[in-house]
Amino acid sequence: MAFEVHKMGKLRDQLEERASEWVLYEIQQTYGVESTEELTKEQIDEIQEFRDSDGWIEDYVQMVLTTIIDGWMDENG
């Protein structure tokens, strides 16, 4: 029997969930909000600027930030 790693999709889901919690906590602490719906356009622009910066950003964090930005833009034009 060859070596295999099982349930990698489950691992991916857990990592995405943890990254979402981590990023949301940072947003809540930085901007004093309970949810991303409370963010202003200026705050979203600041988050987007961070996401698009040349610095290293973990892929899961970048994915979560993109989801937050896109969701906010869909709701607020």
PERAFEN-V57714 format. One record per residue. N is the residue number from 1. RES is the residue in one small letter. PHI is phi as a letter, one per 40 degrees, with the letter a starting at -180 (none if undefined). NEAR is the number of other ideal C-beta (glycine too) atoms within 12 Angstrom. Layout:
# PERAFEN-V57714
n->(N,N)
res->(RES,RES)
phi->(PHI,PHI)
near->(NEAR,NEAR)
This chain:
# PERAFEN-V57714
n->(1,2,3,4,5,6,7,8,9,10,11,12,13,14,15,16,17,18,19,20,21,22,23,24,25,26,27,28,29,30,31,32,33,34,35,36,37,38,39,40,41,42,43,44,45,46,47,48,49,50,51,52,53,54,55,56,57,58,59,60,61,62,63,64,65,66,67,68,69,70,71,72,73,74,75,76,77)
res->(m,a,f,e,v,h,k,m,g,k,l,r,d,q,l,e,e,r,a,s,e,w,v,l,y,e,i,q,q,t,y,g,v,e,s,t,e,e,l,t,k,e,q,i,d,e,i,q,e,f,r,d,s,d,g,w,i,e,d,y,v,q,m,v,l,t,t,i,i,d,g,w,m,d,e,n,g)
phi->(none,c,c,a,b,c,f,c,c,c,c,d,c,c,c,c,c,c,c,c,c,c,c,c,d,c,c,c,c,c,b,g,b,c,a,c,c,c,c,c,c,c,c,c,c,c,c,c,c,c,c,c,c,c,c,c,b,d,d,c,c,c,c,c,c,c,c,c,c,c,c,c,c,c,c,b,g)
near->(3,4,5,7,10,8,10,11,11,12,14,16,14,15,20,22,17,18,26,24,17,20,30,28,18,20,30,19,12,16,22,12,21,13,15,31,18,18,29,16,15,12,24,30,17,19,35,21,16,25,26,15,14,8,11,10,20,17,15,23,29,23,22,31,33,24,22,34,29,18,20,27,18,13,16,17,7)
